[in-house]
Amino acid sequence: MFTEDKVTEIFCMADDFCKFFDSMMAKYTIPTPKKHKYHRSGTFQDWY
């Protein structure tokens, strides 16, 4: 059986890991380029 202190310790360890992981992901992830939005209709009839 887990004591309340042990459960709290596990949650704190998980939280510390998530904070570290998020900071590393932000540091080493390649940013995605922003897509251009075109102001045109998507219907085929507008092409004629």
HELIX and SHEET records of a PDB file:
HELIX    1   1 GLU A    4  TYR A   28  1                                  25    
HELIX    2   2 PHE A   44  TRP A   47  5                                   4    
END                                                                             
